[in-house]
């Protein structure tokens, strides 16, 4: 075989290796895409099935307890730990399809997601029908109020 023939054979060999490598890359990408599509379908099926309401209600109770412990903790380290726990539970509830209803003082009263458990005289006309204090947080799943937030309202 001539030098030119060896050079062409060598180029074809490299081309064959490159095509083989490209085939491997495409196969890996196709596998990755299949996994992403399967994961997306699983998420869509879970969302269609709806949130796990009993779990979300239990997580809400844990969240409320963690917030209460954070407020009443005597030590700053304990307070920080309970706040971190409550923040983690908030993310977990949100990740499971729930939304916490945590009105703060001054928010307008919304009967769709809040229960007025007590009333106080308003300090001024502009404070009427606003939240004075939060007693217990609430929970929404989609447009549905699963647990209404318990609030004290100015009259």
DSSP file (Angstrom, degrees, kcal/mol; ACC not computed):
  #  RESIDUE AA STRUCTURE BP1 BP2  ACC     N-H-->O    O-->H-N    N-H-->O    O-->H-N    TCO  KAPPA ALPHA  PHI   PSI    X-CA   Y-CA   Z-CA
    1    1 A X              0   0    0      0, 0.0     2,-0.0     0, 0.0     0, 0.0   0.000 360.0 360.0 360.0 143.3    0.0    0.0    0.0
    2    2 A X     >  -     0   0    0      1,-0.1     4,-2.3     4,-0.0     5,-0.2  -0.282 360.0-107.4 -82.2 169.7    1.3    3.5   -0.8
    3    3 A X  H  > S+     0   0    0      1,-0.2     4,-2.2     2,-0.2     5,-0.1   0.875 122.4  52.6 -63.8 -37.3    1.8    6.3    1.6
    4    4 A X  H  > S+     0   0    0      2,-0.2     4,-2.0     1,-0.2    -1,-0.2   0.886 108.8  49.5 -66.6 -37.5   -1.2    8.0    0.2
    5    5 A X  H  > S+     0   0    0      2,-0.2     4,-2.3     1,-0.2    -2,-0.2   0.881 110.5  50.3 -67.2 -39.4   -3.3    4.9    0.7
    6    6 A X  H  X S+     0   0    0     -4,-2.3     4,-2.4     2,-0.2    -2,-0.2   0.895 109.9  51.3 -64.9 -39.7   -2.1    4.6    4.3
    7    7 A X  H  X S+     0   0    0     -4,-2.2     4,-2.1     2,-0.2    -2,-0.2   0.908 111.5  46.3 -64.0 -43.0   -3.0    8.2    5.0
    8    8 A X  H  X S+     0   0    0     -4,-2.0     4,-2.4     2,-0.2    -2,-0.2   0.903 112.6  50.2 -66.5 -41.7   -6.5    7.8    3.6
    9    9 A X  H  X S+     0   0    0     -4,-2.3     4,-2.1     1,-0.2    -2,-0.2   0.888 110.8  49.9 -63.2 -39.0   -7.0    4.6    5.6
   10   10 A X  H  X S+     0   0    0     -4,-2.4     4,-2.3     2,-0.2    -2,-0.2   0.901 110.3  49.9 -66.5 -41.0   -5.9    6.4    8.7
   11   11 A X  H  X S+     0   0    0     -4,-2.1     4,-2.5     1,-0.2    -2,-0.2   0.893 110.7  49.6 -64.5 -40.9   -8.3    9.2    8.0
   12   12 A X  H  X S+     0   0    0     -4,-2.4     4,-2.6     2,-0.2    -1,-0.2   0.883 109.3  53.0 -64.5 -37.5  -11.2    6.8    7.5
   13   13 A X  H  X S+     0   0    0     -4,-2.1     4,-2.0     2,-0.2    -2,-0.2   0.917 111.0  45.6 -62.7 -43.8  -10.2    5.1   10.8
   14   14 A X  H  X S+     0   0    0     -4,-2.3     4,-2.5     2,-0.2    -2,-0.2   0.903 112.4  51.4 -66.0 -40.3  -10.3    8.4   12.7
   15   15 A X  H  X S+     0   0    0     -4,-2.5     4,-2.4     1,-0.2    -2,-0.2   0.898 108.8  51.2 -62.1 -40.6  -13.6    9.2   11.0
   16   16 A X  H  X S+     0   0    0     -4,-2.6     4,-2.2     2,-0.2    -1,-0.2   0.907 110.6  48.6 -62.8 -41.7  -15.0    5.9   12.1
   17   17 A X  H  X S+     0   0    0     -4,-2.0     4,-2.8     2,-0.2    -2,-0.2   0.908 111.6  49.8 -63.7 -42.4  -13.9    6.5   15.7
   18   18 A X  H  X S+     0   0    0     -4,-2.5     4,-2.5     2,-0.2    -2,-0.2   0.895 111.3  48.2 -65.1 -40.3  -15.5   10.0   15.6
   19   19 A X  H  X S+     0   0    0     -4,-2.4     4,-2.2     2,-0.2    -1,-0.2   0.899 112.2  49.6 -65.8 -40.1  -18.8    8.6   14.2
   20   20 A X  H  X S+     0   0    0     -4,-2.2     4,-1.9     2,-0.2    -2,-0.2   0.923 112.2  47.8 -63.3 -44.8  -18.7    5.9   16.9
   21   21 A X  H  X S+     0   0    0     -4,-2.8     4,-2.4     1,-0.2    -2,-0.2   0.906 110.9  51.2 -62.6 -41.7  -18.1    8.5   19.6
   22   22 A X  H  X S+     0   0    0     -4,-2.5     4,-2.6     1,-0.2    -1,-0.2   0.890 107.7  53.0 -62.5 -39.8  -20.9   10.7   18.3
   23   23 A X  H  X S+     0   0    0     -4,-2.2     4,-2.2     2,-0.2    -1,-0.2   0.893 109.1  49.4 -61.2 -40.5  -23.2    7.8   18.4
   24   24 A X  H  X S+     0   0    0     -4,-1.9     4,-2.4     2,-0.2    -2,-0.2   0.913 110.9  49.7 -65.0 -43.0  -22.4    7.2   22.0
   25   25 A X  H  X S+     0   0    0     -4,-2.4     4,-2.5     1,-0.2    -2,-0.2   0.934 111.9  48.0 -61.6 -46.0  -23.0   10.9   22.8
   26   26 A X  H  X S+     0   0    0     -4,-2.6     4,-2.5     1,-0.2    -1,-0.2   0.891 110.5  51.7 -62.7 -39.4  -26.3   10.8   21.1
   27   27 A X  H  X S+     0   0    0     -4,-2.2     4,-2.1     2,-0.2    -1,-0.2   0.913 110.8  48.0 -64.1 -42.3  -27.3    7.6   22.9
   28   28 A X  H  X S+     0   0    0     -4,-2.4     4,-2.4     2,-0.2    -2,-0.2   0.909 112.6  48.8 -64.2 -41.6  -26.4    9.2   26.3
   29   29 A X  H  X S+     0   0    0     -4,-2.5     4,-2.7     2,-0.2    -2,-0.2   0.896 110.0  51.0 -65.8 -39.4  -28.4   12.3   25.4
   30   30 A X  H  X S+     0   0    0     -4,-2.5     4,-2.3     2,-0.2    -1,-0.2   0.904 110.7  49.3 -63.9 -40.0  -31.4   10.3   24.3
   31   31 A X  H  X S+     0   0    0     -4,-2.1     4,-2.1     2,-0.2    -2,-0.2   0.910 111.6  49.1 -64.4 -42.6  -31.3    8.3   27.6
   32   32 A X  H  X S+     0   0    0     -4,-2.4     4,-2.4     1,-0.2    -2,-0.2   0.917 111.0  49.5 -63.6 -43.4  -31.1   11.6   29.6
   33   33 A X  H  X S+     0   0    0     -4,-2.7     4,-2.6     1,-0.2    -1,-0.2   0.895 109.1  52.6 -62.2 -40.1  -34.0   13.1   27.7
   34   34 A X  H  X S+     0   0    0     -4,-2.3     4,-2.5     1,-0.2    -1,-0.2   0.911 109.8  48.8 -61.4 -42.2  -36.0    9.9   28.3
   35   35 A X  H  X S+     0   0    0     -4,-2.1     4,-2.5     2,-0.2    -2,-0.2   0.913 111.6  48.9 -64.8 -42.2  -35.3   10.2   32.1
   36   36 A X  H  X S+     0   0    0     -4,-2.4     4,-2.4     2,-0.2    -2,-0.2   0.910 112.3  48.2 -63.6 -41.9  -36.3   13.9   32.1
   37   37 A X  H  X S+     0   0    0     -4,-2.6     4,-2.4     2,-0.2    -2,-0.2   0.916 112.2  49.3 -64.7 -42.9  -39.5   13.2   30.2
   38   38 A X  H  X S+     0   0    0     -4,-2.5     4,-2.3     2,-0.2    -2,-0.2   0.909 111.8  48.6 -62.7 -41.9  -40.4   10.3   32.6
   39   39 A X  H  X S+     0   0    0     -4,-2.5     4,-2.3     2,-0.2    -2,-0.2   0.898 111.5  49.8 -65.3 -39.9  -39.7   12.5   35.6
   40   40 A X  H  X S+     0   0    0     -4,-2.4     4,-2.4     2,-0.2    -2,-0.2   0.900 110.5  49.9 -65.7 -40.1  -41.9   15.2   34.2
   41   41 A X  H  X S+     0   0    0     -4,-2.4     4,-2.5     2,-0.2    -2,-0.2   0.902 110.0  50.9 -64.1 -40.1  -44.7   12.8   33.5
   42   42 A X  H  X S+     0   0    0     -4,-2.3     4,-2.2     2,-0.2    -2,-0.2   0.911 111.0  48.2 -64.0 -41.7  -44.4   11.5   37.1
   43   43 A X  H  X S+     0   0    0     -4,-2.3     4,-2.5     2,-0.2    -2,-0.2   0.906 112.2  49.3 -63.7 -41.1  -44.6   15.1   38.5
   44   44 A X  H  X S+     0   0    0     -4,-2.4     4,-2.4     2,-0.2    -2,-0.2   0.897 110.8  49.6 -65.3 -39.9  -47.6   15.8   36.3
   45   45 A X  H  X S+     0   0    0     -4,-2.5     4,-2.0     2,-0.2    -1,-0.2   0.892 111.7  48.9 -65.8 -38.9  -49.4   12.6   37.4
   46   46 A X  H  X S+     0   0    0     -4,-2.2     4,-1.1     2,-0.2    -2,-0.2   0.916 112.2  48.1 -66.6 -42.1  -48.7   13.5   41.1
   47   47 A X  H  < S+     0   0    0     -4,-2.5     3,-0.3     1,-0.2    -2,-0.2   0.891 111.7  50.2 -64.7 -38.5  -50.0   17.0   40.6
   48   48 A X  H  < S+     0   0    0     -4,-2.4    -1,-0.2     1,-0.2    -2,-0.2   0.871 106.3  55.3 -67.5 -36.1  -53.1   15.6   38.8
   49   49 A X  H  < S-     0   0    0     -4,-2.0    -1,-0.2    -5,-0.2    -2,-0.2   0.751 114.3-125.0 -68.7 -22.5  -53.7   13.2   41.6
   50   50 A X     <  -     0   0    0     -4,-1.1    -1,-0.2    -3,-0.3    -2,-0.1  -0.116  31.3 -54.0  98.6 162.8  -53.7   16.1   44.0
   51   51 A X        -     0   0    0     46,-0.1     2,-1.4    -4,-0.1     3,-0.1  -0.330  54.1-106.3 -72.8 155.9  -51.8   17.0   47.1
   52   52 A X     >  -     0   0    0     44,-0.3     4,-2.4     1,-0.2     3,-0.2  -0.694  39.6-171.8 -83.3  90.7  -51.7   14.6   50.1
   53   53 A X  H  > S+     0   0    0     -2,-1.4     4,-2.6     1,-0.2     5,-0.2   0.876  78.1  52.1 -60.0 -44.5  -54.1   16.6   52.3
   54   54 A X  H  > S+     0   0    0      1,-0.2     4,-2.1     2,-0.2    -1,-0.2   0.910 112.1  47.8 -60.4 -38.3  -53.6   14.6   55.6
   55   55 A X  H  > S+     0   0    0     -3,-0.2     4,-2.6     2,-0.2    -2,-0.2   0.930 111.7  49.6 -65.4 -44.3  -49.8   15.0   55.3
   56   56 A X  H  X S+     0   0    0     -4,-2.4     4,-2.3     1,-0.2    -2,-0.2   0.884 109.6  51.4 -63.0 -38.4  -50.1   18.7   54.6
   57   57 A X  H  X S+     0   0    0     -4,-2.6     4,-2.0     2,-0.2    -1,-0.2   0.910 111.5  47.5 -65.2 -41.5  -52.4   19.2   57.6
   58   58 A X  H  X S+     0   0    0     -4,-2.1     4,-2.1    -5,-0.2    -2,-0.2   0.902 111.5  50.4 -65.0 -40.7  -49.9   17.4   59.8
   59   59 A X  H  X S+     0   0    0     -4,-2.6     4,-2.6     1,-0.2    -2,-0.2   0.876 108.0  53.9 -64.5 -37.1  -47.1   19.5   58.4
   60   60 A X  H  X S+     0   0    0     -4,-2.3     4,-2.7     2,-0.2    -1,-0.2   0.917 107.6  50.2 -62.0 -43.4  -49.1   22.6   59.1
   61   61 A X  H  X S+     0   0    0     -4,-2.0     4,-2.3     1,-0.2    -2,-0.2   0.908 111.7  47.8 -62.3 -41.7  -49.5   21.5   62.8
   62   62 A X  H  X S+     0   0    0     -4,-2.1     4,-2.6     2,-0.2    -1,-0.2   0.905 111.0  51.7 -64.3 -40.6  -45.8   20.9   63.0
   63   63 A X  H  X S+     0   0    0     -4,-2.6     4,-2.5     2,-0.2    -2,-0.2   0.937 110.2  48.2 -60.0 -47.6  -45.1   24.3   61.5
   64   64 A X  H  X S+     0   0    0     -4,-2.7     4,-2.3     1,-0.2    -1,-0.2   0.904 112.6  48.9 -61.3 -42.1  -47.4   26.0   63.9
   65   65 A X  H  X S+     0   0    0     -4,-2.3     4,-2.6     2,-0.2    -1,-0.2   0.908 110.7  50.3 -64.3 -41.6  -45.8   24.2   66.9
   66   66 A X  H  X S+     0   0    0     -4,-2.6     4,-2.1     2,-0.2    -2,-0.2   0.901 111.2  48.5 -64.7 -40.4  -42.3   25.2   65.6
   67   67 A X  H  X S+     0   0    0     -4,-2.5     4,-2.0     2,-0.2    -1,-0.2   0.906 111.6  50.0 -65.1 -41.1  -43.3   28.8   65.3
   68   68 A X  H  X S+     0   0    0     -4,-2.3     4,-2.1     1,-0.2    -2,-0.2   0.923 111.7  48.0 -63.1 -44.0  -44.8   28.8   68.8
   69   69 A X  H  X S+     0   0    0     -4,-2.6     4,-1.1     1,-0.2    -1,-0.2   0.871 109.2  54.1 -64.7 -36.3  -41.6   27.3   70.2
   70   70 A X  H  < S+     0   0    0     -4,-2.1     3,-0.2     1,-0.2    -1,-0.2   0.898 110.8  45.9 -64.0 -40.0  -39.5   29.8   68.4
   71   71 A X  H  < S+     0   0    0     -4,-2.0    -2,-0.2     1,-0.2    -1,-0.2   0.880 119.2  40.1 -70.4 -37.5  -41.4   32.7   69.9
   72   72 A X  H  < S+     0   0    0     -4,-2.1    -1,-0.2    -5,-0.2    -2,-0.2   0.467  84.4 121.8 -94.1  -1.1  -41.4   31.3   73.4
   73   73 A X     <  -     0   0    0     -4,-1.1     6,-0.0    -3,-0.2    -3,-0.0  -0.392  49.3-156.3 -66.2 136.3  -37.8   30.0   73.4
   74   74 A X  S    S+     0   0    0     -2,-0.1     2,-0.3     5,-0.0    -1,-0.1   0.841  74.9  63.3 -80.6 -35.5  -35.6   31.4   76.2
   75   75 A X  S  > S-     0   0    0      1,-0.1     4,-2.3     4,-0.0     5,-0.1  -0.706  76.6-137.1 -95.3 141.8  -32.3   30.9   74.5
   76   76 A X  H  > S+     0   0    0     -2,-0.3     4,-2.5     1,-0.2     5,-0.2   0.871 106.4  54.9 -62.8 -37.4  -31.3   32.5   71.2
   77   77 A X  H  > S+     0   0    0      2,-0.2     4,-2.0     1,-0.2    -1,-0.2   0.896 109.4  47.0 -64.1 -40.2  -29.9   29.2   69.9
   78   78 A X  H  > S+     0   0    0      2,-0.2     4,-2.6     1,-0.2     5,-0.2   0.914 110.9  52.1 -66.1 -42.6  -33.2   27.5   70.6
   79   79 A X  H  X S+     0   0    0     -4,-2.3     4,-2.3     1,-0.2    -2,-0.2   0.927 110.6  47.7 -59.0 -45.8  -35.1   30.2   68.9
   80   80 A X  H  X S+     0   0    0     -4,-2.5     4,-2.2     1,-0.2    -1,-0.2   0.882 111.3  51.2 -63.8 -38.6  -32.9   30.0   65.8
   81   81 A X  H  X S+     0   0    0     -4,-2.0     4,-2.2     2,-0.2    -2,-0.2   0.925 111.7  45.9 -66.1 -44.1  -33.2   26.2   65.7
   82   82 A X  H  X S+     0   0    0     -4,-2.6     4,-2.5     2,-0.2    -2,-0.2   0.876 112.1  51.6 -67.7 -36.3  -37.0   26.4   65.9
   83   83 A X  H  X S+     0   0    0     -4,-2.3     4,-2.5    -5,-0.2    -1,-0.2   0.901 109.9  49.6 -65.7 -39.4  -37.2   29.1   63.2
   84   84 A X  H  X S+     0   0    0     -4,-2.2     4,-2.2     2,-0.2    -2,-0.2   0.899 111.0  50.0 -64.8 -40.0  -35.0   27.0   60.9
   85   85 A X  H  X S+     0   0    0     -4,-2.2     4,-2.3     2,-0.2    -2,-0.2   0.928 111.4  48.2 -62.9 -45.0  -37.3   24.0   61.5
   86   86 A X  H  X S+     0   0    0     -4,-2.5     4,-2.3     1,-0.2    -2,-0.2   0.899 110.6  51.3 -63.3 -40.7  -40.4   26.1   60.7
   87   87 A X  H  X S+     0   0    0     -4,-2.5     4,-2.2     2,-0.2    -1,-0.2   0.903 110.1  49.6 -63.2 -40.6  -38.7   27.5   57.6
   88   88 A X  H  X S+     0   0    0     -4,-2.2     4,-2.1     2,-0.2    -2,-0.2   0.897 110.7  49.3 -64.4 -40.1  -37.9   23.9   56.4
   89   89 A X  H  X S+     0   0    0     -4,-2.3     4,-2.7     2,-0.2    -2,-0.2   0.871 107.9  55.1 -66.3 -36.6  -41.5   22.9   57.1
   90   90 A X  H  X S+     0   0    0     -4,-2.3     4,-2.4     2,-0.2    -2,-0.2   0.937 109.9  45.9 -59.7 -47.2  -42.7   25.9   55.1
   91   91 A X  H  X S+     0   0    0     -4,-2.2     4,-2.6     1,-0.2    -2,-0.2   0.882 112.4  51.2 -63.4 -38.3  -40.6   24.8   52.1
   92   92 A X  H  X S+     0   0    0     -4,-2.1     4,-1.4     2,-0.2    -2,-0.2   0.915 110.5  48.0 -66.0 -43.4  -41.8   21.2   52.5
   93   93 A X  H  <>S+     0   0    0     -4,-2.7     5,-2.7     2,-0.2     3,-0.3   0.927 113.8  47.3 -62.1 -45.5  -45.5   22.3   52.5
   94   94 A X  H ><5S+     0   0    0     -4,-2.4     3,-1.5     1,-0.2    -2,-0.2   0.904 109.8  53.3 -62.9 -41.5  -44.9   24.5   49.5
   95   95 A X  H 3<5S+     0   0    0     -4,-2.6    -1,-0.2     1,-0.3    -2,-0.2   0.767 106.3  53.7 -65.3 -25.4  -43.1   21.6   47.7
   96   96 A X  T 3<5S-     0   0    0     -4,-1.4   -44,-0.3    -3,-0.3    -1,-0.3   0.335 128.7 -93.8 -91.9   6.5  -46.1   19.4   48.4
   97   97 A X  T < 5S+     0   0    0     -3,-1.5    45,-0.6     1,-0.3    -3,-0.2   0.533  85.9 121.3  98.7   6.0  -48.6   21.8   46.8
   98   98 A X  E   < -A  141   0A   0     -5,-2.7     2,-0.4    -6,-0.2    -1,-0.3  -0.591  46.7-150.5 -99.9 164.5  -49.7   23.7   49.8
   99   99 A X  E     -A  140   0A   0     41,-2.7    41,-2.7    -2,-0.2     2,-0.2  -0.991  16.7-131.5-134.2 125.3  -49.6   27.4   50.6
  100  100 A X  E     -A  139   0A   0     -2,-0.4     2,-0.7    39,-0.2    39,-0.3  -0.521  10.5-147.6 -73.8 141.6  -49.3   28.7   54.2
  101  101 A X  E     +A  138   0A   0     37,-2.4    37,-2.9    -2,-0.2     2,-0.3  -0.927  31.1 159.3-110.2 104.5  -51.7   31.5   55.1
  102  102 A X        -     0   0    0     -2,-0.7    35,-0.1    35,-0.2    32,-0.1  -0.689  17.8-170.5-129.1  76.6  -49.9   33.7   57.6
  103  103 A X        -     0   0    0     -2,-0.3     2,-0.3    30,-0.1     3,-0.0  -0.363   9.7-147.6 -68.8 149.1  -51.5   37.1   57.8
  104  104 A X    >   -     0   0    0      1,-0.1     3,-2.3    29,-0.1    27,-0.3  -0.732  36.5 -70.4-112.3 164.5  -49.6   39.8   59.7
  105  105 A X  T 3  S+     0   0    0     -2,-0.3    27,-0.2     1,-0.3    -1,-0.1  -0.280 121.5  29.0 -55.1 131.0  -51.0   42.7   61.7
  106  106 A X  T 3  S+     0   0    0     25,-2.8    -1,-0.3     1,-0.4    26,-0.1   0.159  86.3 128.0 102.1 -17.7  -52.5   45.3   59.3
  107  107 A X    <   -     0   0    0     -3,-2.3    24,-3.3    24,-0.2    -1,-0.4  -0.415  68.7-101.6 -67.6 147.7  -53.5   42.9   56.6
  108  108 A X  B     -C  130   0B   0     22,-0.2     2,-0.3     1,-0.1    22,-0.2  -0.436  39.4-105.0 -68.0 143.3  -57.1   43.1   55.4
  109  109 A X        -     0   0    0     20,-2.4     2,-0.5    -2,-0.1    -1,-0.1  -0.557  34.9-168.5 -72.5 129.4  -59.4   40.4   56.8
  110  110 A X    >>  -     0   0    0     -2,-0.3     3,-1.4     1,-0.1     4,-1.3  -0.939  10.5-164.0-122.8 105.6  -60.3   37.8   54.2
  111  111 A X  T 34 S+     0   0    0     -2,-0.5    -1,-0.1     1,-0.3     5,-0.0   0.686  84.6  69.1 -64.6 -18.3  -63.1   35.5   55.2
  112  112 A X  T 34 S+     0   0    0      1,-0.2    -1,-0.3     3,-0.0    33,-0.1   0.804 120.2  14.4 -70.6 -28.3  -62.2   33.0   52.5
  113  113 A X  T <4 S+     0   0    0     -3,-1.4    36,-2.7    35,-0.1     2,-0.3   0.345 121.0  65.2-128.3   4.1  -58.9   32.0   54.2
  114  114 A X  E  <  -d  149   0C   0     -4,-1.3     2,-0.5    34,-0.3    36,-0.2  -0.963  56.0-154.2-132.5 147.5  -59.3   33.5   57.8
  115  115 A X  E     -d  150   0C   0     34,-3.3    36,-2.8    -2,-0.3     2,-0.9  -0.984  20.5-135.9-115.1 129.3  -61.5   32.9   60.8
  116  116 A X  E     +d  151   0C   0     -2,-0.5    36,-0.2    34,-0.2     3,-0.1  -0.758  28.3 172.3 -84.4 107.1  -62.0   35.7   63.2
  117  117 A X  E     +     0   0C   0     34,-2.4     2,-0.3    -2,-0.9    35,-0.2   0.606  67.5   5.5 -92.2 -13.3  -61.6   34.1   66.6
  118  118 A X  E     -d  152   0C   0     33,-0.9    35,-2.4    -3,-0.1     2,-0.3  -0.978  66.4-140.8-160.5 161.7  -61.7   37.3   68.5
  119  119 A X  E     -d  153   0C   0     -2,-0.3     2,-0.3    33,-0.2    35,-0.2  -0.937  10.4-167.7-129.3 154.0  -62.2   41.1   68.0
  120  120 A X  E     -d  154   0C   0     33,-2.2    35,-3.0    -2,-0.3     2,-0.3  -0.952  35.8 -96.0-133.6 154.9  -60.6   44.2   69.3
  121  121 A X        -     0   0    0     -2,-0.3     2,-0.1    33,-0.2    33,-0.1  -0.551  47.6-114.4 -69.8 134.4  -61.6   47.8   69.2
  122  122 A X        -     0   0    0     -2,-0.3    -1,-0.1     1,-0.1     6,-0.1  -0.451   9.5-140.8 -71.2 139.1  -59.7   49.5   66.3
  123  123 A X  S    S+     0   0    0     -2,-0.1     2,-0.3     1,-0.1    -1,-0.1   0.708  85.5   2.6 -71.9 -18.8  -57.2   52.2   67.3
  124  124 A X  S >  S-     0   0    0      1,-0.1     3,-1.1     0, 0.0     4,-0.4  -0.974  80.9 -99.1-158.6 166.9  -58.3   54.2   64.3
  125  125 A X  G >  S+     0   0    0     -2,-0.3     3,-1.2     1,-0.3    -1,-0.1   0.847 118.0  58.2 -61.3 -34.9  -60.8   54.2   61.5
  126  126 A X  G 3  S+     0   0    0      1,-0.2    -1,-0.3    -3,-0.0    -3,-0.0   0.695  99.2  59.7 -71.2 -17.6  -58.2   52.9   59.0
  127  127 A X  G X  S+     0   0    0     -3,-1.1     3,-1.2     3,-0.0    27,-0.3   0.552  76.0 121.7 -87.5  -7.5  -57.6   49.8   61.1
  128  128 A X  T <  S+     0   0    0     -3,-1.2    27,-0.2    -4,-0.4     3,-0.1  -0.276  79.8  10.5 -59.8 140.9  -61.2   48.5   60.9
  129  129 A X  T 3  S+     0   0    0     25,-2.3   -20,-2.4     1,-0.2     2,-0.3   0.794 103.0 120.5  58.9  33.3  -61.5   45.0   59.4
  130  130 A X  B <  S-C  108   0B   0     -3,-1.2    24,-2.6    24,-0.3     2,-0.3  -0.837  73.6 -90.2-118.7 163.2  -57.8   44.4   59.5
  131  131 A X  E     -E  153   0C   0    -24,-3.3   -25,-2.8    -2,-0.3    22,-0.3  -0.547  34.0-178.7 -74.0 128.6  -55.8   41.7   61.3
  132  132 A X  E     -     0   0C   0     20,-3.8     2,-0.3     1,-0.4    21,-0.2   0.807  69.0 -11.5 -91.8 -39.4  -54.7   42.7   64.8
  133  133 A X  E     -E  152   0C   0     19,-1.5    19,-2.9   -29,-0.1     2,-0.5  -0.987  62.7-118.1-161.1 150.9  -52.9   39.4   65.6
  134  134 A X  E     +E  151   0C   0     -2,-0.3    17,-0.2    17,-0.2     3,-0.1  -0.828  24.7 174.6 -94.5 128.2  -52.3   35.9   64.2
  135  135 A X  E    S-     0   0C   0     15,-3.0     2,-0.3    -2,-0.5    16,-0.2   0.832  73.1  -2.6 -95.8 -45.5  -53.5   33.1   66.5
  136  136 A X  E    S-E  150   0C   0     14,-1.8    14,-2.0     0, 0.0    -1,-0.4  -0.984  75.0-117.5-149.8 134.0  -52.8   30.1   64.2
  137  137 A X        -     0   0    0     -2,-0.3   -35,-0.2    12,-0.2     2,-0.2  -0.260  29.7-140.0 -69.4 161.9  -51.6   29.9   60.6
  138  138 A X  E     -A  101   0A   0    -37,-2.9   -37,-2.4    11,-0.1     2,-0.4  -0.569   3.9-132.7-115.2-179.9  -53.8   28.5   57.8
  139  139 A X  E     -AB 100 147A   0      8,-3.0     8,-1.9   -39,-0.3     7,-1.9  -0.998  13.6-172.6-141.3 132.5  -53.3   26.3   54.8
  140  140 A X  E     -AB  99 145A   0    -41,-2.7   -41,-2.7    -2,-0.4     2,-0.5  -0.953   7.1-164.9-119.9 144.6  -54.5   26.5   51.2
  141  141 A X  E >  S-AB  98 144A   0      3,-2.7     3,-1.9    -2,-0.4     2,-0.3  -0.954  71.3 -44.3-126.8 110.3  -54.1   23.9   48.5
  142  142 A X  T 3  S-     0   0    0    -45,-0.6   -43,-0.0    -2,-0.5   -45,-0.0  -0.549 123.7 -26.0  65.7-128.4  -54.7   25.4   45.1
  143  143 A X  T 3  S+     0   0    0     -2,-0.3     2,-0.4    -3,-0.1    -1,-0.3   0.451 119.1 100.2 -92.7  -2.5  -57.8   27.7   45.4
  144  144 A X  E <   -B  141   0A   0     -3,-1.9    -3,-2.7     1,-0.0     2,-0.8  -0.712  67.7-140.1 -93.0 131.0  -59.2   25.6   48.4
  145  145 A X  E     +B  140   0A   0     -2,-0.4    -5,-0.2    -5,-0.2     3,-0.2  -0.801  23.4 175.8 -86.7 111.2  -58.8   26.7   51.9
  146  146 A X  E    S+     0   0A   0     -7,-1.9     2,-0.4    -2,-0.8    -6,-0.2   0.898  74.7  12.1 -84.1 -44.2  -58.1   23.5   53.9
  147  147 A X  E    S-B  139   0A   0     -8,-1.9    -8,-3.0   -34,-0.1    -1,-0.3  -0.981  81.1-135.0-134.4 121.6  -57.5   25.2   57.3
  148  148 A X        -     0   0    0     -2,-0.4     2,-0.3   -10,-0.2   -34,-0.3  -0.490  26.2-111.1 -74.4 144.1  -58.4   28.8   57.8
  149  149 A X  E     -d  114   0C   0    -36,-2.7   -34,-3.3    -2,-0.2     2,-0.6  -0.586  28.4-131.3 -72.6 133.9  -55.9   31.0   59.6
  150  150 A X  E     +dE 115 136C   0    -14,-2.0   -15,-3.0    -2,-0.3   -14,-1.8  -0.794  39.1 168.9 -89.9 122.4  -57.2   32.0   63.1
  151  151 A X  E     -dE 116 134C   0    -36,-2.8   -34,-2.4    -2,-0.6   -33,-0.9  -0.904  38.6-125.7-134.3 158.6  -56.9   35.7   63.6
  152  152 A X  E     -dE 118 133C   0    -19,-2.9   -20,-3.8    -2,-0.3   -19,-1.5  -0.916  36.0-156.4-101.2 132.6  -57.9   38.5   65.9
  153  153 A X  E     -dE 119 131C   0    -35,-2.4   -33,-2.2    -2,-0.5     2,-0.3  -0.867  14.5-124.5-117.8 143.0  -59.6   41.3   63.9
  154  154 A X  E      d  120   0C   0    -24,-2.6   -25,-2.3    -2,-0.4   -24,-0.3  -0.666 360.0 360.0 -79.1 136.9  -60.1   45.0   64.6
  155  155 A X              0   0    0    -35,-3.0   -34,-0.2    -2,-0.3   -27,-0.1   0.396 360.0 360.0-107.1 360.0  -63.7   46.2   64.5
